[in-house]
Amino acid sequence: MTEEFDAETLAFAHRMFDLARAGEATELGGHVDAGLPVNMTNDKGDTLLILAAYHARPETVAALLARGADHTRVNDRGQTALAAAVFRRNTDAVRALLDAGADPDHGTPSAVETARFFDLPEMLTLLTTRHV
């Protein structure tokens, strides 16, 4: 069964995803603290965490993780927040995700596969030295 949302609810949801993209950690964190589902996804399966990681917003990544964001979630393309952070070469976000227990081999492509495909040796080193 598909849920139908009114225009106001959809606008609010879009705003929350925009906050994740923009790195508005304090405001977004406040909404999560007030009851916004921390693992809310958009129509492509991207979570707030995936969007924050993809847009290189390490403070927002950390704020969402501190509020229980699930780093194992994958979007509709099989991508994880960790793979997104690796692709963006965002060391701080990668470290936060690894510290939270993110698996460098999870997802399709995984963070390790992403680092290899895009020839990101510094990211591969970070993933494999922390992964051992």
PLY file of the C-alpha trace (Angstrom):
ply
format ascii 1.0
element vertex 132
property float x
property float y
property float z
element edge 131
property int vertex1
property int vertex2
end_header
0.00 0.00 0.00
1.37 3.40 -1.01
1.00 6.29 1.39
-0.25 9.58 0.00
1.09 12.77 1.56
-0.39 16.24 1.38
1.53 19.12 -0.19
2.59 20.54 3.17
4.05 17.22 4.32
5.89 16.76 1.03
7.29 20.29 1.22
8.51 19.63 4.77
10.17 16.36 3.70
11.90 18.08 0.77
13.13 20.75 3.16
14.63 18.11 5.47
16.51 16.54 2.56
17.72 20.02 1.57
18.98 20.56 5.13
21.00 17.34 4.86
22.47 18.41 1.52
23.30 21.89 2.83
24.94 20.60 5.99
22.51 22.28 8.38
23.40 19.88 11.19
21.91 21.86 14.07
18.55 22.50 12.44
18.25 19.00 11.03
19.33 17.49 14.34
16.64 19.51 16.09
13.99 18.08 13.78
15.26 14.56 14.42
15.24 15.22 18.16
11.62 16.39 17.77
10.57 13.16 16.07
11.67 13.28 12.42
12.66 9.72 11.44
16.46 9.75 11.28
16.37 7.11 8.51
13.80 8.89 6.35
14.37 8.21 2.65
13.51 10.09 -0.51
12.03 8.64 -3.71
15.47 7.29 -4.72
16.08 5.54 -1.42
18.61 8.13 -0.27
18.61 8.61 3.49
19.44 11.89 5.16
22.81 10.31 6.02
23.56 9.32 2.42
22.72 12.84 1.21
24.87 14.47 3.90
27.77 12.16 3.04
27.42 12.70 -0.71
27.36 16.47 -0.28
30.48 16.35 1.93
28.82 17.51 5.16
30.80 15.72 7.88
29.20 17.65 10.75
25.76 16.59 9.54
26.98 13.01 9.07
28.22 13.02 12.68
24.99 14.60 13.99
22.84 12.01 12.23
25.02 9.13 13.39
24.83 10.43 16.96
21.05 10.27 16.64
21.06 6.66 15.45
21.19 6.97 11.66
21.65 3.54 10.10
24.91 3.53 8.15
24.05 0.11 6.65
21.14 1.48 4.61
21.58 1.48 0.84
19.77 3.60 -1.70
17.95 2.23 -4.74
21.29 1.97 -6.57
22.87 -0.05 -3.76
25.08 2.81 -2.55
25.89 3.54 1.08
26.78 6.72 2.92
30.35 5.44 3.25
30.71 4.93 -0.50
29.30 8.44 -1.05
31.79 9.96 1.40
34.64 8.07 -0.28
33.54 9.26 -3.72
33.54 12.84 -2.43
36.96 12.28 -0.79
35.64 13.54 2.51
38.02 12.17 5.09
36.08 13.48 8.10
32.82 11.89 6.98
34.60 8.63 6.13
36.19 8.54 9.58
32.88 9.28 11.31
31.17 6.47 9.40
33.99 4.02 10.05
34.01 4.96 13.75
30.27 4.22 13.80
30.97 0.75 12.41
30.28 1.21 8.70
31.53 -1.73 6.64
33.82 -0.68 3.74
32.74 -3.79 1.81
28.97 -3.21 2.10
26.94 -1.89 -0.83
27.19 -2.00 -4.59
29.60 -0.59 -5.30
31.12 -0.77 -1.85
33.30 2.01 -0.48
36.39 -0.09 -1.24
35.21 -0.69 -4.82
34.48 3.02 -5.20
37.97 3.95 -4.02
39.53 1.47 -6.44
37.35 2.43 -9.43
37.99 6.16 -9.06
41.68 5.64 -8.17
41.50 7.19 -4.72
44.52 5.68 -2.96
44.18 7.92 0.12
40.60 6.73 0.61
41.54 3.10 0.00
44.30 3.37 2.61
41.88 4.90 5.10
39.34 2.14 4.48
41.75 -0.76 4.55
43.90 0.33 7.49
40.81 0.91 9.64
39.16 -2.22 8.26
41.88 -4.68 9.23
0 1
1 2
2 3
3 4
4 5
5 6
6 7
7 8
8 9
9 10
10 11
11 12
12 13
13 14
14 15
15 16
16 17
17 18
18 19
19 20
20 21
21 22
22 23
23 24
24 25
25 26
26 27
27 28
28 29
29 30
30 31
31 32
32 33
33 34
34 35
35 36
36 37
37 38
38 39
39 40
40 41
41 42
42 43
43 44
44 45
45 46
46 47
47 48
48 49
49 50
50 51
51 52
52 53
53 54
54 55
55 56
56 57
57 58
58 59
59 60
60 61
61 62
62 63
63 64
64 65
65 66
66 67
67 68
68 69
69 70
70 71
71 72
72 73
73 74
74 75
75 76
76 77
77 78
78 79
79 80
80 81
81 82
82 83
83 84
84 85
85 86
86 87
87 88
88 89
89 90
90 91
91 92
92 93
93 94
94 95
95 96
96 97
97 98
98 99
99 100
100 101
101 102
102 103
103 104
104 105
105 106
106 107
107 108
108 109
109 110
110 111
111 112
112 113
113 114
114 115
115 116
116 117
117 118
118 119
119 120
120 121
121 122
122 123
123 124
124 125
125 126
126 127
127 128
128 129
129 130
130 131
